[in-house]
Amino acid sequence: MAANKAATVSPVDSTSYPHNIVFHHKEQAEQALAAVQDRDVSLRLFTAPGVAERCGPKYLEHLARRVRQNHPKVDAHFIIDCGKDLPTALRALAAGWTDMVFDQRGKAARQVADLVKAAGGTLYQRPRTAYRFNAHDTLLKIDAN
């Protein structure tokens, strides 16, 4: 690829994946993994919109590592949702995140796509169909269609 050309990375469509989980905090991520501890299931765990900006990518990376350590039998893949916030996306990459949701368009999207690709990661779309936690931390399937 020429040095002056930006890589184009299309976000992966998360909607067809059968086990997308959106979580707000560590207890919800733990609960999701504990629920499938003895099943042959793969999970994609997306941080809820706004959580990366509030908690910070470094904290969330630590949280994801701890939750995976607590449930080593579960195939869990954590994805940080950076929304449209370029500084959060850049901090996420610096903290070691390679897989993320980034909803920005234009030059910022191309910059993040290049960095994600260079890190060996993937850009995802925010899942329209996912399991989400309600106010009582009960896991519910939500279909936004």
N, C-alpha and C positions, 0 to 999 in steps of 0.2 A: 504494500500500500504506500502510495506517495506520502511524503511527510506533511504536505499541506492539505491533504484530504482527510476530513473527519470520518471516522467509522460510523456506519449507521447500524444501530442495534434496535430492532423492534422489540417492544416488551412482549414477554411470553404471556400467552393467554392463560390465566390462572383459573378460568371459570370451569374448565373441563376436568380439573383435578378433583378426585372424589373426597379428599380429606383436608380442606383448607380450614384453618382455625384462626380467628382474629382474637388477640388477647390484649388486655390493658396492663396487667401486672404479673409478677412472678407466681402468685398463687394460682392464677388462671392457667398459666403455662404448665405448671406442675400438675394441676387437675387434669388437663387435657392429656398429658403423657401418661399419668397414672391410669386413666380410663382405658388405655390401649396397651398397657404394660405386657400383658400376656397374649396379645393378638399379633398376627402378622400384618401390620398396617403401617403405612408410611404417612407422615403428617407434614404439612407445610404450615408453619406458625407465622402469621403476619402480625407485626405490632399494629395496634389500632391507630387510625389516623390521629395525628397530634401527639402521640406518646413520645416519638423520637425527639420532637422539639422540646417537650417538657422535661423529659428524663435525661436526654443526651445519649448519643450512640455508644459511647464508651461504657456507660452503665448498662445499657441493653445488651451489649456484647458479653459483658460479664454475666448478666442474668441468663442469657441463652446458654453459655458454657456451663454454668452451674446446674441448670435444669437438665441439660443433656447428661451431665455426670451423674445426676441423681436417678436417671432412667436410661442406663446404657443399652438396654435391649430394644428400645424404641428407635425406629428410623425417623428422626425428627430434623426437619430442615427449617431454620429460622430465617425470616426475611424482614428487613426493616423497611417500614413505610415512611419515606421522607417527604411525602406530599409534594408540594411545589417549591420547597425550601432548599435552594442551592447550598447555603452554608451547612445545613444539616446533612445533606448528601455528601459533601466534601468531608465533614467531620466523621461521617459513617465510614467512608473509605479509609480515612486515616486511622480509625479505631479497629480496622480489620474486617469490616463488612464487605462482602463482594456481591451479595444478592440483595436487591432492593426494589422498592416501588419509588419511582420518581415521575411525577405527573407534569413536569414543566415541558414546554415546547421550545423550539428554536435553538439558539446558540447554547444556552445552558443545558438543554437536553443532549445536544451533540457532545458537549464537554464531558458530562457525566457518563454518557454511553461509551465514549472513548476510554475513560478511566476504569469503568466497570469491566469492559472487554479486556483491557490490559491486565486487570487483576484476575482474570479468568472467571468472572462472575456473570450474572444474568440480571437483566432488568425485567421486572414483572409488572403486569397490570394489577390493580387492586381487584381482588376477587369479588365478583358479583354474588356468587353463591358460596356461602361459608358457614361454619359453625361459629356462633358468637355467644358471649356470655351476657345474661341479663343483669339487672341490678342486684340480684340475689346470688350471683356467680353460678347460675345454672346454665349449662351449655345447651343452646338452641340452634337448630338449623334455620338459617335465614336465606331466602332466595329473593334477591333484589329485582328480579325480572318481573 
